Amino acid sequence: MFSAFERMVAMRYLRARRKEGFISVIAIFSFLGIMLGVAILIIVMAVMNGFRHDLMDRILGFNGHLMVESTQGPMTNYDVVTQAVRSLTMVKSADPIIQGFALATGNNWSNGVQVRGMRAEDFKARPQLANSLIGGSLDKFTGTDVVMIGDHLAQNLHVGLGGEFTLISPNTTTTMVGPVPRIKSYTVVGIFKVGQYDYDNSYVFMPLEAAQLYFKQPQAASDIEVVLDNADHTDAAIGAIKARIGPQFRVVSWEQLYSTFFGAVMVERNVMFLILALIILVAAFNVISGQIMLVKDKGRDIAILRTMGATRGMIMRIFLLSGASIGVVGTAAGFVLGLVFSLNIESVRQFMQFLLHTKLFPEEVYFLSQLPAIVEPGDVIAVVLMALVLSLLATLYPSWRAARLDPVEALRYE
């Protein structure tokens, strides 16, 4: 596409001489702008992907991918329904649970909580839950007066292992003196730390039989929590489950349950992409200004080349190659820098902490033991293509102006 002569002249124009120093400075800043823009975009997209996947792992590890609910009230035949759901090949586990809300009080402190009743064996079978225990034992998770709570909730209520606190249910019990709140004391036999503040501060687990007694649902369950082999196959799983258990049940996916939260994360990610893409756009404008100044400075050279037989197409290709080289090299350098930084971001964070003598993203605030980063090929390709296209477009107008230059007018006052 480009001849050896065109490549030689284009590269010669990129090398600075004393009187062309200012043009060369613009080219250097354009190169740095494109390189930093591409690198920052790759790094930010990788970190945003890492945060999203980390949140998904925690939320979907703590909760199921699907919730099966009865449209006719509490599920008294939950064992039959659970076995029917578990028999599907795409289902990893299905556990009957009871969910409700209550007010936890202890040592003159109170906190609104979500109570979840589930079997001890089901709790043990969920590694994200079982591995989150930082105190206590699952062997004691049995009976009607024991619970497990998050570490932040334990701190707020000033309750430790073996301590007691009270749950007050908004559902009342009718007595001779009228309706009164349902109140019961429980012993803490386990403390967990998921790493997500909402869960560590507002969830209480109790055995299924204890929840049935507390929420007055004897031999029943409110939901069946389903974990799939692949969280992305929810639509197929919903159809298969409905066909297996019948129309009297409603199946809700994690996309529906957490659509607002993950929607906000995706909006933030897209907005961040658009804002940071402006860095590359500004660098592209620098390429335009630098090439326009180069065309003006090289007017006499263009005229001489035209009189020696160079065609307009050759002149256009020379300046197109000159400007595009800045974008291509800058994009390649940014690509390498962004990948290296993203793949070693935790080491970079540790080095910066050592250098600045301060904590970056402290765990007690962000609940992250390490900074997550996941490089997705699609994001990298989109960033690289965008940078290359903007760089190419930035050279079209200056190259067109150089090709349209009249050699007679350019040499008239020489």
N, C-alpha and C positions, 0 to 999 in steps of 0.2 A: 504493500500500500504506500509506503514511504520509501523513496529512493535514498541511496547513500548520500547524495548531495544534499537532499532536504534534511536528513538527519544531522549531517555535519553542520550545516548553517544554523539549524534550530538549537543544537547544543552549544554552538559558539555564542549565540545570542543570550543563552542562560548564564554564561560565565561573565563575571563582572570585570569591567575595566574602570579606571579612575573616574572618568566622566559619566559612567553609567552606574555609579555606586548606589544612587538613590533607588533606581529601578531594581537593582539586585536586592536591596533591603526589603522592598515590597514583596519580591518573589520569595525571600526567606520567610517573612512573616506569613505569607499565604501558605507556604509549605507547613510551617509550624501550626497554623490554625487548622488546616485540614487534618494533620496528624493528630493533634490533641482532640479535635472534635470526634474523629473516628474512634480513638482510643477511649475517650470518656463515655461515648455512647455504648460501646461494647461492654465496658466495665459496669456502667449503671444498669444496663439491661440484664447483665449476669447477676448482679446483686438483687435486683428486683425479682428475677426468676427464682433466685435462691430463697428470698424471703417468702415468696408465694408458695414454693414447694415445702418449705419448712412449716409454714402455717397450715398447709393442707395436711401434711403428715401428722401434725399435732392434733388438729381438729378432727380429722377422719380417723386418727388412731384412738382418740378419746371417745368419739361418737361413731356410729355406723354409717354406711353409705346409703342405706334405705331404712325407712321406718314404716312398719306395717301396723295400721290402726283399724280397729273395728268400727263400722258405722252404726253399730247397735249397742254401744256402751262397752263396759269392761269385757275382756276376752276370758271367758271361763274355760274354753277348750284350747288354751294357748299351747299346751303340749302337742296336740294333734297338728295345729297350724305350724308350730315350730319345726316339727319333723318333716312336714310337707315342703316347707321352704328349704330346709337343709338338704333335701334330696336332690335339689337342682345342682347341676355340675358347676355353674358359675358362682355359686354361693360358697363362701369360705366358712362363715359361721352365722348362726341365727340364735339370738338370745331373748327370752321373755324378760321384760323389765316393767317397772312401775315408776312413773315420773310424777312429781308434784312440787309445789312451792311451799315454803314455810319460813318462819322467822327463827333464827338461831340466837339464843341468848346465853350468856355465861359471864360470870364475874363482872356484872353491871355493864356488859357490852352486848351489842346486838348486831346482827347482819342478816340481810335477806339471802336465802339460799335456795338452790334447786336440789331436791332430794331425788335420788335415783336408787331404786331397789333392784338388785340383781343377784344371781346365785354366785357363790364363791368360786365354783368350778368355771363358770363363764368369765369371771373376773380374771382368774389365773390364765385362761386361754387367750386373753388379749395382752400381748407383750407390752404394748404401749402403756397399758394401765398397770400391769403387774410390775414392770420394771421402773415405774415412777415412784414406788414406795420408798420413802426415805426413813421410815420408822414404823415399828410394829410388825405384825405378821398376819398373813392371810389365813393361817390356821385358826386364828381367833375370830375370824369373820363368820360367825354363826350365832344364831339365837335371835331374840326379839328386842334386845336393848343395847346393841353395839353398832358403831358406825366408823367410817373412815372419812377423814376430812383433808382439805388442802392445807399446805403449810401457811399460806397467807391468812386463811380463815382461822387457823389455830393461833396465829399471832394476834389477830384482831380480837378474838374471844379470850385470849390469855389462857388457852387450854393446851395441855400437853398429853402425851401418851398416858392412858389410865385416868385422865381427867374426865369430868362430866360437864355436859351442857344440855340445854333444854330446847326442844323444837316446839314451836307454836304454829299450828296449822290454821289457815284462814277458813277452812271448813269446820263448821261448828258441830257440837254434839248436843242434842236436845236432852235436857234434864228437868227435874221438877221445878227448878227456879228459872227455867228458860234456856235458850241456846247459849252455850259457852264454848270458847275456843278449845280445840283439842291440844292438850299439852302432855309431853312425855320427855323424860330425861334419858340420855344415852351416854354410854361410855366410849371413849375414843380408843380404838384398838389399832389404828393405823393412820399414818400421815403420808400423803403423797405430794409430789411436786412435778407437775406436767411441764411447767415452764411457760404456760399461758396464764396471764393474770386472772382473766375471767373465770377460768376453771379452778385455779388454785385458791381463789377467794370466795367462790360462791357455789361449790358443789359438795354435796354430802352423799356418800354411798352407804347403804345399809343392806343387809341380807334381804332377799325377796320376801321371805315370810314376815320379816319385821315391817317392810313397806306395806304388805297386804293388811297387816293388823293396824298400822298407823293410819292408812288412807281408807280403811274400811272397805277393802276389796278382797274378801276371803276367796282363796282358790282362784284368783283371777290375775290378769296382767293388763296393763294399759296399752302397751306397745310390744312389738317384736323388732329388735334392732338387728339389722342384717348387714354383714360385711361381705363384700364381693372380692373376687380374685383381682378384678380390674375396676377401679373407680370410674373409668371412662365409659363402661358398658352398662350404665344405669338404665337407659331406655329399653334395651333388650331384656334386662333383668326384671324390670317392672312388668313388661308384657308376659314374661314366663311365670312370674309369681302370681299375677292376677289370673292367668289361665289355670294355675294349679290350685289356688285356694278359693276362688269364686269372687263374685261381684260385691259381697257384703263387707269386703275389706278395702281400705284405701292405702295406697303405697305412695310415700313421699320420698323423693330423692334428696341427696345432699345439696344438689344445685338449687333446689327450691328452698331448702331450709336455710342455706347460707348465701343466697343469691345477692343480698344487699352487701354483705361483707366482701365477698370475692369480686363483686361488681365494682366496688370502690377501689379495691386493689388494682384491678385492670384499668380503670379510668386513670388512676394515679400513674400507672406504668406508661400508658399511652401519652398522657400529658407531659410526663418527664421526657419521653422520646421526642416529642415535638419541640419542647423548649430547648433541649440540648442539640437538636438538629440545626438550630439557628447558628450555632458555632460554625458548622460546616458552611452554612449559607453565607455568613459574614466572610469567611475565608474565600469563598467563591467570588464574592464581590471584590475582594482584594486582588484576585487573579485577573478579573476584568480590568480594574484600574491599572494594574501593572502592565498588562498586555497593551492597553491603549497607549500608555506612555511609551512603551517599547516601540510600537508602530510609529508614533510621532518622531521618536529619536532616530529610527532607522529609515526614515522617508527617503533619504539620498541613496542608501544601500538598496532599497526596494526598486527605486528608479533605475539604478545601474543594472541590477539583475534583470529587470524587464527589457532594457535595451540590449542586453546580451542574449536574449532569447528565452528567458524564464517566462512561463505562462502564468496567468492569474491563478490557475489551480495549484501550481507549484508554490507560489507565494502564500496562498491560503493554507496549504498543508504545512509549510515551514512554521508559521505562527500558531497553527493548530497544534502541532507537535510540541512547540515550545511551551505553550500554556498547559496542554494536557499532561506534559511530563511532571509538572509541579503537582497536579492532582493525583496522578497515578503513584508517584513515589511517596507523596504524603499519605495517601490511603494505605499503601503497603506498610509504611512505617507505623501508622496508627493501628493497623490490623495486628501486627506483631506485638506492639506495645500493649494493646488492649488485652490480647490473649494471655500474654505472659503475666500481666498484672492480675487478671481475673483468676487464673489458675493458681496463683500464689498469693491471693489477697489476704489470707490469714497470716502468712509469714510477714507480709508487708505491715499488717496491723500490729503484730507483735514487735516488729522493728520500730515502728513509729511510737508505740507505747514506751519502749526502752529509751528512745531518743528524746521524747517529750516529758518523760517521767509522769505520765498521766494515763488513765484508762480511757481507751476509745471504745464506745459502745459497751459500757459496764453491764455486767450480767444482771445485777440487781435492778437495773432500770429497763433494759431491753430483753432480759430473759434469754440471752443467747450466749452459749459457751464459746462459740466461734462464729465468725462472720460468714454467712452462707453465700455462695456464688455458683450458679449453674449456667454454663455457656451453651446456649441453644443455637445450632447451626443456622436455623431460619433467621434469627435476629442478626447474626453476624453477616449473613449474605445480604440482608436488607440494608444494613448500614453501609457495607462496602459498595453495593450497587448505587445507593443514593449518593455517596460521595463521588463515585466515578461519573455518574450522570451529571451532577451539578458542576463538576470540574470541566467536563466536556462542553456543556452548555455555556459556561463562562468564557470559553475561548472562541466561540463561534462569531460573535459580533466583532471583536478586534481582528480576527483573521479575515472576516469579510471586508472590513475597512482597509486592511493592508492589500487585499487582492484588488480592490476598486481604485487604488491610488493611481493617479495619472502621472506617468514618468515625466512628461513635458512640464507639468506644473511643479513637480518636485525638484526638477533641475533648473528651473527658470532663473532663480536667484543664487545658484551655486557658482 
